């Protein structure tokens, strides 16, 4: 029942395997690049602007420390002149100013 393959069958099998690899390898590479890019994008936004950042900005606007349409320089001025007691409270707002 198990017949040995002929040389022609072996060559045809190798051709099919190479053809499958020419299709599969680029697909795998594209999927890996997309996966790492998505993970990088998500992690970047999570660590650079965590949800606490937006909550603290809303609190600063509500308390009158910043205007609703504040600029980057206004935020820098606030962080430079912040009282030491507020420094720990609003660390996410002032952490990534560079």
Backbone as CSV, one residue per row, in Angstrom:
resi,resn,N_x,N_y,N_z,CA_x,CA_y,CA_z,C_x,C_y,C_z
1,UNK,0.817,-1.182,0.000,0.000,0.000,0.000,0.862,1.247,0.000
2,UNK,1.956,1.254,0.734,2.857,2.390,0.717,3.836,2.233,-0.437
3,UNK,3.571,2.951,-1.481,4.462,2.897,-2.636,5.466,4.034,-2.531
4,UNK,6.687,3.793,-2.839,7.664,4.893,-2.839,7.325,5.879,-3.952
5,UNK,7.598,7.156,-3.668,7.304,8.187,-4.652,8.316,8.128,-5.776
6,UNK,7.816,8.490,-6.919,8.737,8.599,-8.047,9.448,9.938,-7.955
7,UNK,10.483,10.095,-8.724,11.239,11.354,-8.714,10.362,12.515,-9.170
8,UNK,9.510,12.251,-10.124,8.603,13.300,-10.619,7.618,13.736,-9.531
9,UNK,7.073,12.799,-8.770,6.160,13.144,-7.678,6.889,13.937,-6.597
10,UNK,8.111,13.572,-6.304,8.895,14.289,-5.305,9.144,15.721,-5.752
11,UNK,9.529,15.907,-7.015,9.779,17.261,-7.539,8.506,18.106,-7.522
12,UNK,7.396,17.474,-7.871,6.120,18.205,-7.853,5.740,18.599,-6.430
13,UNK,5.968,17.723,-5.472,5.689,18.038,-4.073,6.562,19.189,-3.581
14,UNK,7.825,19.184,-3.945,8.740,20.259,-3.555,8.301,21.570,-4.181
15,UNK,7.891,21.546,-5.459,7.411,22.769,-6.128,6.185,23.344,-5.403
16,UNK,5.272,22.476,-5.015,4.068,22.940,-4.309,4.415,23.526,-2.939
17,UNK,5.341,22.890,-2.246,5.754,23.398,-0.942,6.435,24.757,-1.062
18,UNK,7.277,24.919,-2.064,7.947,26.216,-2.280,6.915,27.280,-2.637
19,UNK,5.955,26.925,-3.483,4.900,27.874,-3.848,4.098,28.291,-2.615
20,UNK,3.796,27.328,-1.755,3.063,27.634,-0.522,3.889,28.543,0.384
21,UNK,5.199,28.311,0.456,6.055,29.170,1.277,6.132,30.587,0.710
22,UNK,6.169,30.731,-0.622,6.180,32.066,-1.232,4.918,32.854,-0.894
23,UNK,3.840,32.150,-0.653,2.588,32.813,-0.286,2.507,33.014,1.229
24,UNK,2.896,32.008,1.995,2.708,32.045,3.446,3.679,32.991,4.151
25,UNK,4.928,33.021,3.742,5.925,33.838,4.450,5.582,35.325,4.410
26,UNK,5.258,35.919,3.254,4.887,37.348,3.281,3.636,37.636,4.108
27,UNK,2.680,36.715,4.093,1.474,36.917,4.888,1.826,36.917,6.373
28,UNK,2.662,35.986,6.788,3.082,35.920,8.191,3.848,37.172,8.585
29,UNK,4.732,37.646,7.718,5.510,38.858,8.010,4.592,40.062,8.160
30,UNK,3.646,40.221,7.258,2.707,41.349,7.329,1.873,41.271,8.604
31,UNK,1.413,40.089,8.963,0.624,39.946,10.183,1.447,40.267,11.430
32,UNK,2.702,39.838,11.463,3.554,40.143,12.613,3.833,41.645,12.712
33,UNK,4.099,42.278,11.577,4.326,43.724,11.589,3.078,44.455,12.070
34,UNK,1.912,44.037,11.590,0.661,44.665,12.017,0.426,44.446,13.511
35,UNK,0.711,43.264,14.001,0.528,42.961,15.418,1.437,43.819,16.292
36,UNK,2.716,43.905,15.941,3.641,44.706,16.730,3.336,46.202,16.623
37,UNK,2.905,46.645,15.448,2.534,48.054,15.298,1.323,48.399,16.151
38,UNK,0.332,47.537,16.135,-0.870,47.782,16.945,-0.529,47.774,18.427
39,UNK,0.294,46.829,18.839,0.686,46.775,20.249,1.478,48.021,20.638
40,UNK,2.382,48.447,19.772,3.148,49.664,20.051,2.260,50.889,20.133
41,UNK,1.310,50.994,19.229,0.383,52.126,19.222,-0.446,52.158,20.508
42,UNK,-0.968,51.012,20.896,-1.793,50.937,22.102,-0.971,51.251,23.345
43,UNK,0.208,50.650,23.449,1.042,50.888,24.627,1.523,52.333,24.692
44,UNK,1.839,52.909,23.536,2.273,54.309,23.514,1.182,55.210,24.075
45,UNK,-0.031,55.034,23.604,-1.114,55.894,24.084,-1.508,55.584,25.519
46,UNK,-1.350,54.350,25.939,-1.701,54.015,27.309,-0.710,54.630,28.282
47,UNK,0.583,54.583,27.950,1.577,55.090,28.887,1.823,56.591,28.736
48,UNK,1.670,57.143,27.552,1.890,58.572,27.379,0.692,59.382,27.870
49,UNK,-0.497,58.932,27.565,-1.709,59.625,27.990,-2.680,58.626,28.611
50,UNK,-2.409,58.198,29.839,-3.328,57.255,30.482,-4.658,57.943,30.790
51,UNK,-5.675,57.193,31.128,-6.983,57.799,31.429,-6.911,58.836,32.543
52,UNK,-5.979,58.658,33.470,-5.839,59.611,34.564,-5.434,60.996,34.055
53,UNK,-4.693,61.037,32.950,-4.272,62.313,32.368,-5.494,63.158,32.023
54,UNK,-6.444,62.560,31.321,-7.635,63.304,30.908,-8.496,63.691,32.107
55,UNK,-8.565,62.838,33.094,-9.322,63.162,34.312,-8.687,64.363,35.017
56,UNK,-7.355,64.355,35.114,-6.666,65.459,35.786,-6.790,66.761,35.002
57,UNK,-6.754,66.703,33.684,-6.953,67.910,32.870,-8.350,68.471,33.120
58,UNK,-9.358,67.610,33.144,-10.723,68.071,33.415,-10.827,68.711,34.799
59,UNK,-10.134,68.145,35.783,-10.148,68.723,37.126,-9.485,70.097,37.127
60,UNK,-8.383,70.254,36.418,-7.699,71.554,36.356,-8.563,72.602,35.684
61,UNK,-9.294,72.197,34.661,-10.194,73.145,33.986,-11.350,73.503,34.920
62,UNK,-11.913,72.513,35.597,-13.041,72.772,36.505,-12.633,73.670,37.669
63,UNK,-11.404,73.506,38.170,-10.939,74.317,39.294,-10.412,75.682,38.859
64,UNK,-10.302,75.912,37.541,-9.887,77.214,37.047,-8.385,77.390,36.878
65,UNK,-7.610,76.329,37.059,-6.165,76.439,36.864,-5.809,76.569,35.387
66,UNK,-6.591,75.937,34.525,-6.390,76.019,33.076,-7.702,76.418,32.427
67,UNK,-7.598,77.097,31.281,-8.817,77.434,30.544,-9.222,76.227,29.699
68,UNK,-10.443,76.241,29.205,-10.945,75.107,28.432,-10.175,74.919,27.135
69,UNK,-9.663,76.003,26.579,-8.880,75.921,25.344,-7.410,76.270,25.627
70,UNK,-6.840,75.607,26.620,-5.471,75.921,27.038,-4.470,75.511,25.962
71,UNK,-3.338,76.201,25.965,-2.264,75.888,25.033,-1.173,75.118,25.768
72,UNK,-0.221,74.635,25.007,0.891,73.891,25.596,1.697,74.786,26.529
73,UNK,1.905,76.036,26.121,2.693,76.942,26.967,1.968,77.249,28.280
74,UNK,0.637,77.329,28.263,-0.115,77.527,29.509,0.042,76.322,30.433
75,UNK,0.054,75.153,29.854,0.244,73.945,30.672,1.657,73.906,31.246
76,UNK,2.649,74.316,30.460,4.035,74.367,30.945,4.148,75.372,32.078
77,UNK,3.527,76.545,31.918,3.549,77.556,32.978,2.912,77.012,34.257
78,UNK,1.784,76.319,34.118,1.138,75.743,35.291,2.064,74.746,35.977
79,UNK,2.695,73.887,35.199,3.551,72.843,35.792,4.826,73.432,36.401
80,UNK,5.330,74.514,35.836,6.525,75.131,36.397,6.217,75.858,37.701
81,UNK,5.028,76.423,37.801,4.666,77.209,38.976,3.773,76.445,39.952
82,UNK,3.661,75.158,39.767,2.741,74.382,40.590,3.251,74.319,42.030
83,UNK,2.340,74.349,42.942,2.705,74.212,44.347,3.130,72.765,44.602
84,UNK,3.991,72.573,45.574,4.467,71.215,45.866,3.340,70.283,46.296
85,UNK,2.301,70.846,46.886,1.189,69.986,47.315,0.397,69.483,46.120
86,UNK,0.337,70.256,45.036,-0.401,69.815,43.852,0.462,68.975,42.920
87,UNK,1.773,68.986,43.110,2.669,68.262,42.218,2.389,66.778,42.164
88,UNK,2.124,66.181,43.310,1.830,64.747,43.329,0.432,64.456,42.812
89,UNK,-0.470,65.373,43.000,-1.846,65.160,42.565,-1.967,65.173,41.050
90,UNK,-1.219,66.062,40.385,-1.317,66.227,38.932,-0.047,65.764,38.232
91,UNK,0.485,64.638,38.655,1.737,64.156,38.088,1.573,63.720,36.629
92,UNK,0.424,63.186,36.257,0.230,62.743,34.874,0.170,63.908,33.906
93,UNK,-0.274,65.056,34.344,-0.351,66.222,33.475,1.034,66.802,33.237
94,UNK,1.873,66.811,34.253,3.175,67.463,34.159,4.329,66.505,33.873
95,UNK,4.069,65.223,33.754,5.140,64.247,33.629,5.848,64.301,32.283
96,UNK,5.127,64.373,31.178,5.711,64.269,29.835,5.709,65.617,29.123
97,UNK,6.305,66.620,29.698,6.311,67.934,29.064,7.407,68.082,28.019
98,UNK,8.438,67.260,28.084,9.542,67.410,27.130,9.063,67.004,25.812
